[in-house]
Amino acid sequence: MVNLKDIRREFPLLERFIYLDNAATTLTPLRAIRAIEDLFINFSSNYGRSAHKLSRETTERYEEVRDRVASFFNASPEQIIFVRNTTEAVNLVAHFIPHGHIITTVLEHNSNLLPFYSRERTLIRPRGFELNPEDIEKEIREDTSLISITHASNVFGNLQPIEKICEIASSYGIPVLVDAAQTAGHVEINLKKIKCDFMAISAHKGLLAPQGVGILFVRNPEEYPPLFLGGGVVEEVKEDSFTLVDPPQRFEAGTPNIPGVIALGASLSLLEEIGVRNIERHLRELTKRCFNRLSEIENMSICSSERSHSIVSFNIEGLHSHDVSILLDEFHSICTRSGKHCAHLAMKHFKLEGCVRASFALYNTLDEIEKLAEAIESISKGG
Ligand SMILES: Cc1ncc(COP(=O)(O)O)c(C=O)c1O
């Protein structure tokens, strides 16, 4: 059992920086870095290609990670497709469901909007920061083919009522795609309880893996055609036809990101040891403290709500968000993100030109929140 305090040793960069840009990407634990080293030193070979021991071991270890991901989210291994990131996962779903009207929201990251721009769309607006399932139900049409919705916005952080939305959608027979880029690893996700048809996940955020690995959960993978074709996805090839292998391998054409997947397995072991519920509780405490502490500062405009999960977005009156983020970095070694956060429609909805975002991960501490607040106080006074 790893203590939340002890885990900071897994992330050497924390000795030099206060890292509050976790919604963009998290730091990678030493055990994941070492898993990549172990792969290349001890068994590196290609996946599923050759009969020799090294290739068999690589394949086995890769599939063990798939099993681990499946059990982490309470899904089955054949429902877990490894992709590059959430963006690729959403594009795959747009390929799976090529026709019909899409219901989505103004809270989405551009990655969950642009793949649907060639389609007729209805954009749902939140009431306050949260979506109301009834507002979605009212927009369902005869030709609605997909509801695509974020689990939590990457700027505002409120958890959305996805279980209820999935329940409503399923009563109309409409599939739901949940963008869980900001929630996987930060809150418990049980795919037996959340009845979505698809879930898109980037492993480089709450799951603490390196960049370049993502997960697409597909509840009924045999119903959809792969987008990419090539090596590894066929059983038989004739001159004018071919037969696909079963899911999930049929969706993973070409040599996959083996080091990334192996590292993901190691990162997941850390999350399992700590327990996602403990992480969830810790993040809630950090967010609440940050929200309360920043609320006390003069000239402060907090853009996100108290109910946000692991994100606090704000502006200092009279200063551009980029300037604030640069000052935090230059003079306080605090990493944040500024600007529109690839969420242009959400920024327009909340009438924001931009904002600074402090986003947390399991390794952040209340002490770091205090240092952020002190730094912001000093910047807001011109220091
Ligand atoms: C909610 C949300 N969706 C999608 C994405 C896109 O993730 P990626 O760049 O890993 O594809 C992000 C990235 O920040 C995000 O926060």
The ligand as an SDF file (V2000), in Angstrom:
LIG
                    3D

 16 16  0  0  0  0  0  0  0  0999 V2000
  -11.8730   16.7890  -22.1380 C   0  0  0  0  0  0  0  0  0  0  0  0
  -10.7890   16.5260  -23.1420 C   0  0  0  0  0  0  0  0  0  0  0  0
  -11.0940   15.8620  -24.2670 N   0  0  0  0  0  0  0  0  0  0  0  0
  -10.1600   15.5730  -25.1810 C   0  0  0  0  0  0  0  0  0  0  0  0
   -8.8430   15.9610  -25.0090 C   0  0  0  0  0  0  0  0  0  0  0  0
   -7.8390   15.6020  -26.0470 C   0  0  0  0  0  0  0  0  0  0  0  0
   -6.8780   14.7470  -25.4990 O   0  0  0  0  0  0  0  0  0  0  0  0
   -5.6320   14.2910  -26.3600 P   0  0  0  0  0  0  0  0  0  0  0  0
   -4.8930   15.5560  -26.7340 O   0  0  0  0  0  0  0  0  0  0  0  0
   -4.8400   13.4220  -25.4500 O   0  0  0  0  0  0  0  0  0  0  0  0
   -6.1580   13.6060  -27.5420 O   0  0  0  0  0  0  0  0  0  0  0  0
   -8.4770   16.6590  -23.8680 C   0  0  0  0  0  0  0  0  0  0  0  0
   -7.1060   17.1260  -23.6830 C   0  0  0  0  0  0  0  0  0  0  0  0
   -6.8020   17.9650  -22.8680 O   0  0  0  0  0  0  0  0  0  0  0  0
   -9.4770   16.9450  -22.8990 C   0  0  0  0  0  0  0  0  0  0  0  0
   -9.1870   17.5990  -21.7790 O   0  0  0  0  0  0  0  0  0  0  0  0
  1  2  1  0
  2  3  1  0
  2 15  2  0
  3  4  2  0
  4  5  1  0
  5  6  1  0
  5 12  2  0
  6  7  1  0
  7  8  1  0
  8  9  2  0
  8 10  1  0
  8 11  1  0
 12 13  1  0
 12 15  1  0
 13 14  2  0
 15 16  1  0
M  END
$$$$
